[in-house]
Amino acid sequence: MVHKHSPSGLSIAIQNTLAFKKDAAPLIDKLSPAEFTIKIANTLKEREAVFQLAYQVYLEKGYVKENPYQWLVQDYDRQADTTIFIVKDRTGAIAGTATLVFNDSSKLPIEKTFNNEIKSLSQDGAKITEVSRLVINPSYRNSKEILVLLFNYMFIYGYHVKNFDMVAIQVNPRHKNYYKKLLNFDERGEEKLCASVQNAPASLLYMPLVNYQTEVKRCHQSNSQEHSSRSLYSYFIKPEQENLVSYYLKNQAKEISADEKTYFGFSETTFGRAVCV
């Protein structure tokens, strides 16, 4: 399958953020709590909306093949601890989404491409969570705030609620500077072809979650507003508010039900009706 070069909503948001950094302007003008809300998808309706949005975006990029259900469902979606985050606009439509997958119950999807690298990162018993299926609704291609909300709440959930040690993500190599410069990710291994997105190129990035805590505290304690605004962490919520957010997220988390597994085609012997592997 040919990979299309028209930029996705995610690509445009990343490019715009990097452009602001290069121009020495504030990365984000302001965060408007009234514009977007973020929560964990915990109903069939919300999960299906995520699968449909991801399918539309990945199909447009040539990363998946057409399927009659028009869902992008992954094998990890049947795992009890897989957690889908959604950012909604004022109308309730999903503006962006990302999924956290945890390696305490099954292998991470990233291991299909970067198996040796993940083994190296976890050799001392580190618990790793992977950010997967990160997409932005095409209607919000310029909304850098969506990325801030997703990463802020995912990091809080992984660190405070799940008590995991490290976060990993495989990204298009064109995007890796965003994660390295603005979120302090490091790179491990060489660029490889990722079979789950039709052999598109991928880079493995990772970060100990304690590093995000350090950066958030540094940014909020900095006396230089100009300096701190150069990091996305300056737009994360304050450390003293994180316990409240973690309580909010913990109460929202709800594993996929037996009825939902049946609806999406999961069983003991099948992966799902529209699984991309």
N, C-alpha and C positions, 0 to 999 in steps of 0.2 A: 504494500500500500504506500502511495506517495504521501509524504508529510507536507501538509500545506504550510505556506510561510506567512499567511495573514495572521497578525498578532491577536492573541486571545486577550480576554479581559485581565487575566493574571499578568500576562506579559506587559500590557500597557501600564498597569498599576506599578509594576516593578520598574519599568523604564522611566516613568514619570518621577518616582521617588529618587532614583539614582540621578536624574537630571537636576532635581532640586538640590541634592547634596553637592553636585559639581558646581552649581551656581552659587553655593554658599547661602542659599535661602532656607528658611524654616522648612523642614521636610513636609510638615502638615500645618495648614493654617490654623485649624482648630478641630477638636473632636466634638461633634454635636450629639449628645446622648439621645436627643429627640429624633434624630435622623435614622439611626440604626439601633437594633437591640440584638443581643447574642444569647443563645441558649443551646442546650443539648437536644438533638432530635430524639424524641422518645415515643413517637407514635408511628403507626404505619403510614399515615398520610405524609408526615414530615420525611420519613425515610424514603418513601417513593419519590417525593419531590426532589430530594437530593440525587437519587439514582437517575432521574430524568434529566436534571440540569447537567450532571457530570457527563451523561451520555451525549447530550447535544453538543457540549463544548469539545469533548474528546473526538467525536465524529467529525466535527468541523475541522479539527486539526489533523485528521487522518490517523489518530492514535488507536481507534477501535474500528471493528467492522460493524456493519448494520445488523441489528437483531430485531425481531418482531415486537419485543416488549418495550424497546426503546429505554432500557435501563442500563446503567453501568453498575452492576453488582459484582462484588468481589467475594472470594471464599472467606475472607476475614469478617465479612458482615454477619456471619452466623455465630461468631464468637461472643460469649457473654460480656467480655470487658471492652470490646471495640466500641469506641465513643465518637459519635458524629456531632460536630459543632456547626451551627448554622447562624448566619447573620441575616436578620430580616429587616426589610424597609418598613416604612410607616403603613403600607398596605398589607403587610404580612407576607409579601413575596420574598423568596430567598435571594439575597444579594450576593452571598458567598458562602462557601462551606469547606470544611477540611475534616479529615478523620484521623483519630489517633488509634494506632494498633499497638498492642503490648506483647512483649516476647515471653511473658510468664506462662501463657497458656498454649501458645503455638509459635511457629516460626514467623518471622516478619516477612512481608512481601519483598522487601528490599534484599533479602538473602538470596533470592533467585538470581540476582545479578551480581551482588557484592557479598557472596557467602564468606569468603576468606577474610574480607575486611571487617565484617560484623563479628566474626569469631574472634578476631584480634581485639576489637573494642570491648567485647564482653568476657575476655579470658579471665579477668579478675572477679567475675561474678556480677558485673554491672548490669542492672536492669535497664533495657533500652525500649523506648517507645518511638514509633515511626509516624511521622506526618505523611499521610497519603491522601490521594484524591482531593487535592487542593484546587478549587476552581472559583472563579468570580463570574457572576451573571454578566453577559455581554451588555446589559443595560447600564452597568456600573463600571465600565472600563477605566474610568479615571479616579475611582474611589480608593485612595491609599489607606483611608481609615479602616476599610474592611480587613485588610491584611493585619493592621495593628490589633484590632479586636480579636481576630482569630488566634494570632500567635500569643497575645497576652493571656487569653483565657486557656488556651491549650497548655501553655507552660505552667500556669497556676494549677491546673488539673493534674498534669503529670507529676509535678513536684510536691504539691501539698496533699492532694487527694490520693493519688496512687503511690506516692513515695518512690518514684523512679529516679534513676541516676542520670540518664542521658537521653537526648532526643536526636534522631537521625532523620534524614530526608534525602531522597534522590531527586535531582533537579536537572532540567535542561542546562547544559554548560553555559548557555548564554545568560542564565539567570544567577549563576553562582556568586557573582560579586555582590549582588543584593544581600544575600544571606551572610556573606563573609564580612562585608563592610558595615552593614547596618544592624546585624543581629549577632555578630561575632562567632559565626560558625567556622569550623575548620574543615579542611578537605582530607579525605582518606582514599588512597588508591588512585588508579588511572581512570580516565573516561572510558565507559563501556556502552554497549548497545543493550537496551532494555526490551526484552521480548514482550512484556505485558503492554507496551505501547508501540507495537509494530516496529521494534528495533530502532526506535529513536535514541539518540545519544543521551547518556545520563552521567551525572557526577554524584558521588556520595559525600554528603556533608553531615557533620555531627557536632554536638556541643554538650558538655556536662551541664545539667540543669541548674546546678549551684551557681554557674557563671551568670545565668540570667538574673538571679537574685542579687549578685554582686553589682551587676551593671545597673539594675533598677535603683538600688540604694545609692549608688554613685551619682546617677543622673539627678535624682530628687534631692540630694544633699549638695549638689554643685552650686557654687556661688556665681558661676558664669552661665547665664541662661543661653547665651549664644553657643557656648561649647556643648552644653547638654542637648540642645535642640538638633545637633548633628547626628544623634543616635535615635533609633526608633524606641529605645527603652525609656526615653524621656517622656514618651506619650503613653506608656503603660501606667496602670493605676498605681497609687502609692503603696509601699510595702505594708503599711498599717491597715490597709483596706483588703489585703489579700485573704485574710482569714474569713471575712464575710463572703467574699466571692467563692472561695473554696467550699463553704457551707452551702451556698446557693447551687453550685454545680453538683456537689455530692448528692443533694436531694433530688436533682433532676435526672441523674444517670439512671437508666432503666434498660436492662438487657433485652435483646430482641425476644419476643414471645414465641411460643410454639405456633400460634396462629399466623404470625408474621412469617416465620420460617416456611410454613406451608404455602403462604401466598407468594413468596418470592422463590419458591421451588427448592428450598433446602431440605435435605433429609440426611439420614445416616450414610447414604450411598451416592448422593448427588450433590454437586456444588451449588446449584441454583439455576434458574431459568435463563439468566443473561449474564453469566459470569465471564469476565475477561481475565484469562490467565496467561 
